[in-house]
Amino acid sequence: MMMRKFCAVIGFSLCSSLAFAGPFGEDLQRCMINSTTEEEKSELVKMLFFAFSAHPTLADLQVDNPELKMQTEQNVAKILQRLLTMQCAKQARIALANEGMQGFQQGFEALGKAAAFSLNRDPNVHKALGGFMQYVDLTKLQESLRPKDK
């Protein structure tokens, strides 16, 4: 039961945003980000995509590829196991001991954000994110944002 809760915290932390920032959690953040490659961050993003696509709002965007999902989950498990048992084991242990689950979560939150940010550097992503702008009435928007005379 405790291990299930632990795994749920890891999964939730990869895509959540908490305000708490303790020094031990920050050490874990740095270690986890610096110890993952761009390819590994891409695997984390794939896993997050599969997780988010499970939400009913995104049901029509789901990728029906169980083999890819399983391979991605296995890859992410290897990445997290390596980080927690080898490269960042000391920082994880200290964060957990001194700041509890919040300190521990910080490392996973930062890793999830770093993984998502790595996608944002791609020009195709920038283009796709700006696609909705063609439907915005820019004149109306400029008028609304212009300072009003008092």
Contacts in CASP RR format, 6 or more apart in sequence:
PFRMAT RR
TARGET T0000
AUTHOR 0000-0000-0000
METHOD contacts of the structure
MODEL  1
MMMRKFCAVIGFSLCSSLAFAGPFGEDLQRCMINSTTEEEKSELVKMLFF
AFSAHPTLADLQVDNPELKMQTEQNVAKILQRLLTMQCAKQARIALANEG
MQGFQQGFEALGKAAAFSLNRDPNVHKALGGFMQYVDLTKLQESLRPKDK
9 101 0 8 1.000
9 104 0 8 1.000
9 105 0 8 1.000
9 108 0 8 1.000
10 80 0 8 1.000
10 108 0 8 1.000
11 51 0 8 1.000
11 108 0 8 1.000
12 105 0 8 1.000
13 104 0 8 1.000
13 105 0 8 1.000
13 106 0 8 1.000
13 107 0 8 1.000
13 108 0 8 1.000
13 109 0 8 1.000
14 44 0 8 1.000
14 47 0 8 1.000
14 48 0 8 1.000
14 108 0 8 1.000
14 109 0 8 1.000
14 111 0 8 1.000
14 112 0 8 1.000
14 115 0 8 1.000
15 48 0 8 1.000
15 51 0 8 1.000
15 52 0 8 1.000
15 112 0 8 1.000
16 105 0 8 1.000
16 109 0 8 1.000
17 109 0 8 1.000
17 113 0 8 1.000
18 102 0 8 1.000
18 105 0 8 1.000
18 106 0 8 1.000
18 109 0 8 1.000
20 99 0 8 1.000
20 102 0 8 1.000
20 103 0 8 1.000
20 106 0 8 1.000
21 106 0 8 1.000
22 99 0 8 1.000
22 103 0 8 1.000
22 106 0 8 1.000
24 91 0 8 1.000
24 94 0 8 1.000
24 95 0 8 1.000
24 98 0 8 1.000
24 99 0 8 1.000
24 103 0 8 1.000
25 91 0 8 1.000
25 95 0 8 1.000
25 99 0 8 1.000
25 103 0 8 1.000
25 104 0 8 1.000
25 106 0 8 1.000
25 107 0 8 1.000
26 106 0 8 1.000
27 91 0 8 1.000
27 94 0 8 1.000
27 95 0 8 1.000
28 88 0 8 1.000
28 91 0 8 1.000
28 92 0 8 1.000
28 94 0 8 1.000
28 95 0 8 1.000
28 103 0 8 1.000
28 104 0 8 1.000
28 106 0 8 1.000
28 107 0 8 1.000
29 106 0 8 1.000
29 107 0 8 1.000
29 109 0 8 1.000
29 110 0 8 1.000
29 111 0 8 1.000
30 91 0 8 1.000
31 83 0 8 1.000
31 87 0 8 1.000
31 88 0 8 1.000
31 91 0 8 1.000
32 83 0 8 1.000
32 88 0 8 1.000
32 91 0 8 1.000
32 107 0 8 1.000
32 108 0 8 1.000
32 110 0 8 1.000
32 111 0 8 1.000
33 110 0 8 1.000
33 111 0 8 1.000
33 114 0 8 1.000
35 83 0 8 1.000
35 87 0 8 1.000
35 88 0 8 1.000
36 44 0 8 1.000
36 79 0 8 1.000
36 83 0 8 1.000
36 111 0 8 1.000
36 114 0 8 1.000
36 115 0 8 1.000
38 118 0 8 1.000
40 75 0 8 1.000
40 79 0 8 1.000
41 111 0 8 1.000
41 112 0 8 1.000
41 114 0 8 1.000
41 115 0 8 1.000
41 118 0 8 1.000
42 115 0 8 1.000
42 118 0 8 1.000
42 119 0 8 1.000
43 72 0 8 1.000
43 75 0 8 1.000
43 76 0 8 1.000
43 79 0 8 1.000
44 76 0 8 1.000
44 79 0 8 1.000
44 111 0 8 1.000
44 112 0 8 1.000
44 115 0 8 1.000
45 115 0 8 1.000
45 116 0 8 1.000
45 118 0 8 1.000
45 119 0 8 1.000
46 68 0 8 1.000
46 72 0 8 1.000
47 72 0 8 1.000
47 73 0 8 1.000
47 76 0 8 1.000
48 112 0 8 1.000
48 115 0 8 1.000
48 116 0 8 1.000
49 63 0 8 1.000
50 63 0 8 1.000
50 69 0 8 1.000
50 72 0 8 1.000
50 73 0 8 1.000
52 58 0 8 1.000
53 59 0 8 1.000
53 61 0 8 1.000
53 62 0 8 1.000
53 63 0 8 1.000
54 62 0 8 1.000
63 69 0 8 1.000
83 92 0 8 1.000
84 92 0 8 1.000
92 104 0 8 1.000
95 103 0 8 1.000
95 104 0 8 1.000
95 106 0 8 1.000
95 107 0 8 1.000
96 103 0 8 1.000
96 104 0 8 1.000
99 106 0 8 1.000
119 125 0 8 1.000
120 126 0 8 1.000
END
